[in-house]
Amino acid sequence: MLDSLLDSSLTLSLKTPLILLVLIALEAVLSADNAIALASIAQGLGDHQRQRQALNIGLVFAYILRMVLILTATWVVKYWQFELLGAVYLLWLVFNYFASPEDKDHTHHSLKFQSLWQAIPLIAVTDLAFSLDSVTTSIAVADDTWLILLGGTIGVVTLRFMAGLFIRWLEEYTHLEDAGFVTVGLVGLRLLLRVISPDFVPPEWIMISLIAILFAWGFSKRNDREPIESDPIQSDKLP
């Protein structure tokens, strides 16, 4: 009896770091399109200080919502209405972006916000909509809730720094914001397909390949104007 307990404990201790690494890798891969969406929303504030504040505060709320989603995931996955709401929201976000007026250089569309508190709820809800997909994937990989919570925590921290990088890159690359919102649309369509006909949902590797192609297009052309000297988001500390 004691030997079997020791064996199971040893197996758990060996598997835990590996599972955690897989969860972190999944969060990093699945967060790229999320990060560019959040960066684009924050960029709609214009002022760099308010962009920092929107990302910091918005991701605090996003973290709380993500932890609640993980803790209630076994209940949430029973109801297709949650995925439908997430899909509709993401598709609305994409429509709202492409229906917005182009910037003064006519290079891409841009969301605009008058108030900090117009952007913060969008950041939190957008991360929650993306989390409907990533949390389901995490549950398939790990059985321990604390591991998924830890992976989600690391994912939000990673997302904050990735969004900071994208804030700078959005000012440097002409097609990057458009490419980012097309990937948001793909995630929304994938969630919608999971509701309508799960058999037609494309496998994860196809989604990742499409996103990689879109990001390659997004980074294919630099803007003529000078990029900002330093990344105002990256230099700021997390709350």
C-alpha positions in Angstrom: 0.0 0.0 0.0 2.7 2.4 1.0 4.8 1.5 -2.1 1.8 2.2 -4.4 1.3 5.6 -2.7 4.9 6.5 -3.1 4.9 5.4 -6.8 1.8 7.5 -7.5 3.3 10.5 -5.7 6.5 10.1 -7.7 4.6 9.9 -10.9 2.7 13.0 -10.1 5.8 14.9 -9.2 7.4 14.0 -12.5 4.3 14.7 -14.6 3.5 18.0 -13.0 6.3 20.1 -14.4 5.8 18.6 -17.9 2.0 19.3 -17.8 2.7 22.8 -16.6 5.1 23.4 -19.5 2.5 22.1 -21.9 -0.1 24.5 -20.5 2.2 27.4 -20.6 3.1 26.6 -24.3 -0.6 26.3 -25.1 -1.3 29.7 -23.5 1.6 31.3 -25.4 0.4 29.9 -28.8 -3.3 30.6 -28.2 -2.6 34.1 -26.8 -1.1 35.7 -29.9 -4.4 36.6 -31.5 -5.8 37.5 -28.1 -2.9 39.8 -27.4 -3.2 41.7 -30.7 -6.9 42.1 -30.2 -6.3 43.6 -26.7 -3.5 45.8 -28.0 -5.8 47.1 -30.8 -8.5 47.9 -28.3 -6.0 49.7 -26.0 -4.6 51.6 -29.0 -8.0 53.1 -29.6 -7.3 55.4 -26.6 -4.5 57.1 -28.4 -2.6 58.3 -25.4 0.2 55.9 -24.2 -0.4 56.4 -20.5 -4.1 55.6 -20.9 -3.2 52.6 -23.0 -1.1 51.3 -20.1 -3.8 51.9 -17.6 -6.5 50.2 -19.8 -4.3 47.1 -20.3 -3.3 46.9 -16.6 -6.8 47.4 -15.2 -8.6 45.5 -18.0 -6.4 42.5 -17.5 -6.9 42.5 -13.7 -10.6 42.1 -14.4 -9.8 39.6 -17.2 -7.8 37.6 -14.7 -10.7 37.4 -12.2 -13.1 36.4 -15.0 -10.7 33.8 -16.3 -10.2 32.2 -12.8 -14.0 32.1 -12.3 -14.3 30.4 -15.8 -11.7 27.8 -14.9 -13.4 27.0 -11.5 -16.8 26.7 -13.2 -15.5 25.1 -16.5 -17.1 21.7 -15.9 -20.5 23.5 -15.6 -19.9 26.0 -18.3 -19.0 23.4 -21.0 -22.5 21.9 -20.6 -24.2 25.0 -22.0 -23.6 25.8 -25.6 -25.1 29.3 -25.0 -21.8 30.5 -23.5 -19.8 29.6 -26.6 -22.6 31.2 -28.8 -22.3 34.4 -26.8 -18.5 34.3 -27.1 -18.7 33.7 -30.8 -21.3 36.5 -31.4 -19.2 38.9 -29.3 -15.9 38.2 -31.2 -17.7 38.5 -34.6 -19.3 41.8 -33.5 -15.9 43.1 -32.5 -14.5 42.2 -35.9 -17.5 43.8 -37.7 -17.2 46.9 -35.5 -13.5 47.2 -36.4 -13.8 46.8 -40.2 -16.9 49.1 -40.2 -14.9 51.8 -38.4 -13.4 54.6 -40.5 -9.9 54.3 -41.8 -7.1 56.4 -40.2 -5.8 59.6 -41.8 -3.3 57.6 -43.9 -6.0 55.3 -45.2 -3.9 52.3 -44.2 -6.2 50.5 -41.8 -9.3 50.9 -39.7 -9.1 51.9 -36.1 -11.3 51.7 -33.0 -11.6 55.0 -31.1 -12.6 55.5 -27.4 -13.3 58.7 -25.6 -13.0 57.3 -22.1 -10.7 54.8 -20.4 -13.7 53.0 -19.1 -15.1 52.3 -22.6 -12.0 50.3 -23.4 -11.5 48.4 -20.1 -14.7 46.3 -20.2 -13.9 45.4 -23.8 -10.5 44.2 -22.8 -11.9 42.0 -20.0 -14.7 40.5 -22.0 -12.5 39.9 -25.1 -10.1 37.9 -23.0 -13.0 36.0 -21.5 -14.3 35.1 -25.0 -10.9 33.9 -26.1 -10.6 31.9 -22.8 -13.7 29.8 -23.7 -11.5 28.1 -26.3 -8.2 28.0 -24.4 -9.7 26.8 -21.1 -11.4 23.9 -22.8 -8.0 22.9 -24.3 -6.4 23.2 -20.9 -9.0 20.9 -19.3 -8.2 18.3 -21.9 -4.5 18.4 -21.0 -4.6 18.6 -17.2 -6.9 17.1 -14.6 -5.8 19.2 -11.7 -7.6 22.4 -11.3 -4.7 24.1 -9.5 -2.5 23.4 -12.5 -5.0 25.0 -14.9 -5.3 28.0 -12.5 -1.5 28.3 -12.5 -1.3 28.0 -16.2 -4.0 30.6 -16.6 -2.2 33.0 -14.2 1.0 32.7 -16.2 -1.0 33.1 -19.4 -2.5 36.4 -18.3 1.0 37.7 -17.3 2.3 36.6 -20.7 -0.6 38.2 -22.4 0.2 41.5 -20.7 3.7 41.6 -22.1 2.7 40.3 -25.5 0.0 43.0 -25.7 2.7 45.6 -24.8 4.8 44.4 -27.7 1.9 44.5 -30.1 1.1 48.1 -29.1 4.5 49.0 -30.6 4.3 46.7 -33.6 0.8 48.0 -34.5 2.5 51.4 -35.1 5.3 49.9 -37.2 3.5 47.4 -39.5 0.7 48.4 -41.9 -1.3 45.2 -42.1 -0.8 43.9 -38.6 -4.0 45.2 -37.1 -6.1 44.0 -40.0 -4.5 40.6 -39.8 -5.1 40.5 -36.0 -8.8 41.1 -36.4 -9.1 38.5 -39.2 -7.7 36.0 -36.7 -10.2 37.2 -34.1 -12.9 36.5 -36.7 -11.5 32.9 -37.2 -11.7 32.3 -33.5 -15.3 33.6 -33.4 -16.2 31.3 -36.4 -14.6 28.3 -34.7 -16.7 28.9 -31.5 -19.8 29.3 -33.7 -19.0 26.0 -35.5 -18.6 24.2 -32.1 -22.2 25.3 -31.3 -23.8 24.6 -34.7 -21.9 21.5 -35.9 -18.9 20.3 -33.8 -17.9 17.7 -36.5 -17.0 20.6 -38.8 -14.7 22.3 -36.3 -11.2 22.5 -37.8 -8.4 20.9 -35.8 -6.1 23.1 -33.7 -3.2 22.7 -36.1 -5.2 24.2 -39.0 -6.1 27.2 -36.9 -2.5 27.7 -35.8 -1.4 27.4 -39.5 -3.9 30.0 -40.7 -3.0 32.4 -37.9 0.7 32.0 -38.7 0.0 32.8 -42.4 -2.1 35.9 -41.4 0.6 37.1 -39.0 3.2 36.7 -41.7 1.1 39.0 -43.9 0.7 41.3 -41.0 4.4 41.7 -40.6 5.1 41.9 -44.3 5.0 45.7 -44.7 6.4 48.5 -42.5 4.8 51.9 -42.2 6.7 54.8 -43.7 6.5 56.9 -40.5 9.1 56.5 -37.8 8.3 53.9 -35.1 8.1 55.0 -31.5 11.4 55.1 -29.7 10.6 52.7 -26.9 7.7 50.6 -25.8 5.6 52.5 -23.3 3.8 49.4 -22.2 6.7 47.1 -21.7 8.5 49.6 -19.4 5.6 49.8 -17.1 5.2 47.5 -14.1 2.3 45.2 -13.7 -0.2 46.1 -11.0 
